[in-house]
Amino acid sequence: MKEHQLKIKQEYLEAIKSGKKTWEIRYNDRNYHEGDVLVFPDGSKYMITYLIPLDSIGLPNFVGMTIGKVIGK
């Protein structure tokens, strides 16, 4: 398990915190894995629960991930 410090627009962070946004698409420059933890600017932490490469739909080096299980704030 690895922690990734991420930037995110406040409106998207609020949607994650409220449970309206449960997935994220990110450029995979950090070698994300299921079980890794995303740490957002406010200190909240969420675990990657499912990860899928998006190469097959024309987005090389991007991944789709579901996020859940609040770990921090």
Contacts in CASP RR format, 6 or more apart in sequence:
PFRMAT RR
TARGET T0000
AUTHOR 0000-0000-0000
METHOD contacts of the structure
MODEL  1
MKEHQLKIKQEYLEAIKSGKKTWEIRYNDRNYHEGDVLVFPDGSKYMITY
LIPLDSIGLPNFVGMTIGKVIGK
1 35 0 8 1.000
1 36 0 8 1.000
1 37 0 8 1.000
2 33 0 8 1.000
2 36 0 8 1.000
2 37 0 8 1.000
3 36 0 8 1.000
3 37 0 8 1.000
3 38 0 8 1.000
3 39 0 8 1.000
3 45 0 8 1.000
4 30 0 8 1.000
4 32 0 8 1.000
4 36 0 8 1.000
4 37 0 8 1.000
4 38 0 8 1.000
4 39 0 8 1.000
5 39 0 8 1.000
6 26 0 8 1.000
6 38 0 8 1.000
6 39 0 8 1.000
6 40 0 8 1.000
6 41 0 8 1.000
7 41 0 8 1.000
8 16 0 8 1.000
8 40 0 8 1.000
8 41 0 8 1.000
12 21 0 8 1.000
13 40 0 8 1.000
13 41 0 8 1.000
13 42 0 8 1.000
13 44 0 8 1.000
15 21 0 8 1.000
16 22 0 8 1.000
16 24 0 8 1.000
16 40 0 8 1.000
16 44 0 8 1.000
16 46 0 8 1.000
16 67 0 8 1.000
17 44 0 8 1.000
22 66 0 8 1.000
22 67 0 8 1.000
22 68 0 8 1.000
23 64 0 8 1.000
23 65 0 8 1.000
23 66 0 8 1.000
23 67 0 8 1.000
24 38 0 8 1.000
24 64 0 8 1.000
24 65 0 8 1.000
24 67 0 8 1.000
25 54 0 8 1.000
25 59 0 8 1.000
25 62 0 8 1.000
25 63 0 8 1.000
25 64 0 8 1.000
25 65 0 8 1.000
26 32 0 8 1.000
26 62 0 8 1.000
26 63 0 8 1.000
26 64 0 8 1.000
26 65 0 8 1.000
27 61 0 8 1.000
27 62 0 8 1.000
28 53 0 8 1.000
28 61 0 8 1.000
28 62 0 8 1.000
28 63 0 8 1.000
29 61 0 8 1.000
32 48 0 8 1.000
32 51 0 8 1.000
32 63 0 8 1.000
32 65 0 8 1.000
33 48 0 8 1.000
33 51 0 8 1.000
34 48 0 8 1.000
34 49 0 8 1.000
34 50 0 8 1.000
34 51 0 8 1.000
35 47 0 8 1.000
35 48 0 8 1.000
35 49 0 8 1.000
36 47 0 8 1.000
36 48 0 8 1.000
37 45 0 8 1.000
37 46 0 8 1.000
37 47 0 8 1.000
37 48 0 8 1.000
37 71 0 8 1.000
38 45 0 8 1.000
38 46 0 8 1.000
38 47 0 8 1.000
38 48 0 8 1.000
38 67 0 8 1.000
39 45 0 8 1.000
40 46 0 8 1.000
42 73 0 8 1.000
43 72 0 8 1.000
43 73 0 8 1.000
44 70 0 8 1.000
44 72 0 8 1.000
44 73 0 8 1.000
45 70 0 8 1.000
45 71 0 8 1.000
45 72 0 8 1.000
45 73 0 8 1.000
46 67 0 8 1.000
46 68 0 8 1.000
46 69 0 8 1.000
46 70 0 8 1.000
46 71 0 8 1.000
47 67 0 8 1.000
47 68 0 8 1.000
47 69 0 8 1.000
47 71 0 8 1.000
48 65 0 8 1.000
48 66 0 8 1.000
48 67 0 8 1.000
49 65 0 8 1.000
49 66 0 8 1.000
49 67 0 8 1.000
49 68 0 8 1.000
49 69 0 8 1.000
50 65 0 8 1.000
50 66 0 8 1.000
51 63 0 8 1.000
51 64 0 8 1.000
51 65 0 8 1.000
52 63 0 8 1.000
52 64 0 8 1.000
52 65 0 8 1.000
53 62 0 8 1.000
53 63 0 8 1.000
53 64 0 8 1.000
54 60 0 8 1.000
54 62 0 8 1.000
54 63 0 8 1.000
54 64 0 8 1.000
55 61 0 8 1.000
55 62 0 8 1.000
END
